[in-house]
Amino acid sequence: MSKMFESSNPLLKDGAIAKTVNRGAGRTVYSDTMTIAGAVNKTFILFGIMMITTSISYLNPSTFNLYFGMFGGLAVLFFTYYKPTYAAITAPIYALLEGLFVGTISVVYGSQAGVDGIVGQAVMLTFGTLIAMLMIHKTGLIPVTKKFRMAVGMATGAIMLAYVMSWVMSFFGAEIPYLHEGGIIGIGISVVIIGVAALNLLLDFDSFEKGEKANAPSYMEWVCAMGLLVTLVWLYVEFLRLLSKLNRD
């Protein structure tokens, strides 16, 4: 199977897209194929949808919004991974659910830091990173090679595993040292995680381009847009975490 869409993002693994492009030794040709412009437009649509529930959740934060948004979003995410043809339906649902999570988590970190401007700072840092990584991608300063994808994928997997282990350990009153703590080491860990999240943006941009070149079916515009939204939300939350640590210290 082709590796052209290999990525650490679960939606953009090679199995999620390549099977829609190649059939045996021949190639499936679609009358309506994916374009970069189409994927970008879908990204704006999903972001707009997410902002609706983010605003609602931010003004009315609750534990229900936090966990329903987080786990509901994960469920939709993995359903889309296995059934990408439904992405035009599942991607907007994911954006709605993710907004519930983002709005509430923003209030949580903002209250922990005791600083009203932390949310605005995290937003600006997220979009600043998005623009910076887009420029890096366009100039080819960091080429997205097979080895690069593998390295970023392994780093992302290790981070996700650490978060899952930390969550499980919390039920037993334990935690992974420094992961959620301040201090030089804790802040350094957050900076490294942000770096890995930022590098995932390069993989997302690369998938946009390769999807168009491969004449992937048009529904993959929703899949790629959803994948980019996943990375942006992760990056935003990590910036919130870092700013919270900095203001605690």
C-alpha positions in Angstrom: 0.0 0.0 0.0 1.2 3.5 -0.8 3.0 5.5 1.9 2.3 8.9 0.4 -0.1 10.0 3.2 2.0 8.6 6.0 1.5 10.9 9.1 1.4 10.8 12.8 -2.1 12.2 12.6 -4.5 9.2 12.9 -6.7 10.6 10.1 -3.8 10.9 7.7 -2.1 7.5 8.1 -1.5 5.9 4.7 -4.3 3.4 5.3 -6.9 6.1 5.7 -6.3 7.6 2.2 -4.2 5.5 0.0 -6.8 2.8 -0.2 -9.2 5.3 -1.8 -6.7 6.1 -4.6 -5.2 2.7 -5.6 -7.1 -0.4 -6.5 -4.8 -3.3 -7.3 -2.4 -2.5 -10.1 -4.6 0.1 -11.6 -5.7 3.5 -10.3 -9.2 4.6 -9.5 -10.1 7.9 -11.2 -12.8 10.1 -9.6 -14.9 12.6 -11.4 -14.8 14.9 -8.3 -11.3 15.0 -6.8 -9.6 16.7 -3.9 -8.0 20.1 -4.2 -5.9 22.1 -1.8 -8.3 25.0 -2.1 -11.2 22.7 -1.3 -9.4 21.4 1.8 -8.5 24.9 3.0 -12.2 26.0 2.6 -13.3 22.9 4.6 -10.8 23.8 7.3 -12.3 27.3 7.6 -15.8 25.8 7.8 -14.8 23.4 10.5 -13.0 26.1 12.4 -16.1 28.4 12.2 -18.3 25.5 13.5 -15.9 24.8 16.4 -15.9 28.5 17.4 -19.7 28.4 17.9 -19.6 25.7 20.6 -16.3 27.0 21.9 -18.0 30.3 22.7 -20.9 28.6 24.3 -18.7 26.3 26.4 -16.4 29.1 27.4 -19.3 31.1 28.7 -20.9 28.1 30.3 -18.1 25.7 31.3 -18.9 22.4 32.8 -17.4 19.0 33.5 -20.0 17.5 31.1 -18.8 19.8 28.2 -15.2 18.9 28.9 -15.6 15.2 28.9 -18.4 14.9 26.4 -16.4 17.0 24.0 -13.2 15.2 24.6 -14.4 11.6 24.4 -17.2 12.3 21.9 -14.6 14.0 19.7 -12.2 11.0 20.0 -15.0 8.6 19.1 -15.9 10.6 15.9 -12.3 10.9 15.1 -11.6 7.2 15.1 -14.9 6.5 13.3 -13.8 8.8 10.5 -10.4 7.0 10.4 -12.2 3.7 9.5 -15.0 5.3 7.5 -13.5 8.3 5.7 -16.3 8.4 3.1 -18.6 9.8 5.9 -16.2 12.7 6.6 -18.5 15.3 5.2 -20.9 14.4 8.1 -18.5 13.4 10.8 -16.0 16.3 10.4 -18.6 19.0 11.3 -19.8 16.8 14.3 -16.2 16.5 15.4 -15.8 20.3 15.2 -18.9 20.9 17.3 -17.8 18.4 20.0 -14.3 19.7 20.0 -15.6 23.2 20.6 -17.2 22.0 23.9 -13.8 20.7 25.0 -11.8 23.7 23.9 -14.1 26.3 25.5 -14.0 24.5 28.9 -10.3 23.6 28.9 -9.6 27.3 28.2 -11.5 28.3 31.3 -9.7 25.6 33.4 -6.2 26.7 32.4 -7.1 30.4 32.6 -8.3 30.0 36.2 -5.3 27.9 37.1 -2.9 30.6 35.9 -5.0 33.3 37.4 -4.4 35.4 34.3 -7.3 36.6 32.1 -5.1 37.0 29.0 -3.7 33.5 28.9 -6.4 32.3 26.4 -5.7 35.2 24.0 -2.0 34.6 24.3 -2.5 30.9 23.5 -4.6 31.7 20.5 -2.0 34.2 19.1 0.8 31.7 19.6 -1.2 28.9 17.9 -1.9 31.0 14.8 1.6 32.4 14.8 3.0 28.9 14.8 0.6 27.9 12.0 1.8 30.8 9.8 5.4 30.1 10.6 5.2 26.4 9.8 3.3 27.2 6.6 6.1 29.5 5.5 8.7 26.8 6.4 6.7 24.3 4.4 6.4 26.6 1.4 10.1 27.5 1.3 11.1 23.8 1.8 13.3 24.7 4.7 12.3 21.4 6.4 11.5 18.8 3.7 8.9 16.2 4.6 10.7 13.0 3.9 9.9 9.5 4.9 12.4 9.6 7.7 11.0 12.9 8.9 7.5 11.5 9.0 8.7 8.4 10.9 10.6 10.5 13.5 7.6 12.9 14.0 5.2 10.0 14.2 7.3 8.2 16.8 7.6 11.3 18.9 3.9 12.0 18.7 3.1 8.4 19.6 5.4 8.6 22.7 3.7 11.8 23.8 0.2 10.4 23.4 1.3 7.2 25.3 2.7 9.4 28.1 -0.6 11.3 28.4 -2.7 8.1 28.5 -0.4 6.6 31.1 -0.6 9.8 33.2 -4.4 9.7 33.0 -4.6 6.1 34.1 -2.0 6.6 36.9 -4.1 9.6 38.2 -6.8 7.1 39.2 -4.3 5.6 41.6 -3.0 8.9 43.0 0.2 8.8 41.0 1.6 10.8 38.1 4.5 10.9 35.6 7.2 13.2 37.1 7.4 16.7 35.6 4.8 16.1 32.9 2.3 18.4 34.5 4.6 20.3 36.8 6.2 23.7 36.5 9.9 24.4 37.0 12.6 24.3 34.4 12.2 20.6 33.6 8.4 20.8 33.4 8.5 23.9 31.2 11.2 22.3 29.0 9.0 19.2 28.5 6.1 21.5 27.4 8.3 23.3 24.9 9.5 20.0 23.4 5.8 18.8 23.1 4.9 22.1 21.4 7.8 21.6 19.0 6.5 18.1 18.0 2.9 19.4 17.6 4.2 22.2 15.4 6.1 19.7 13.2 2.9 17.8 12.8 1.6 20.8 10.9 4.2 20.2 8.2 2.8 16.7 7.8 -0.7 18.1 7.5 0.3 20.6 4.8 2.1 17.9 2.9 -1.0 15.7 3.0 -3.0 18.6 1.4 -0.6 18.7 -1.5 -0.2 15.0 -2.0 -4.0 14.5 -1.8 -4.5 16.9 -4.8 -1.6 15.3 -6.7 -2.9 11.8 -6.2 -6.5 12.8 -7.4 -7.9 11.6 -4.1 -11.7 11.7 -3.9 -13.3 15.0 -2.8 -14.4 13.7 0.6 -10.7 13.6 1.5 -10.9 17.4 1.7 -13.0 16.9 4.9 -10.6 14.3 6.2 -7.5 16.5 5.7 -9.3 19.5 7.1 -10.3 17.5 10.1 -6.7 16.3 10.6 -5.4 19.8 10.5 -8.0 20.8 13.1 -6.8 18.0 15.4 -3.3 19.3 15.2 -4.3 22.9 15.9 -6.4 22.0 18.9 -3.5 19.9 20.3 -1.1 22.8 19.7 -3.5 25.3 21.4 -3.9 23.1 24.5 -0.2 22.7 24.8 0.3 26.5 24.6 -2.3 26.8 27.4 -0.4 24.3 29.4 2.9 26.1 28.9 1.5 29.5 29.7 -0.2 28.1 32.8 3.1 26.7 34.0 4.9 30.0 33.3 2.4 32.0 35.3 2.4 29.6 38.2 6.1 30.0 38.5 
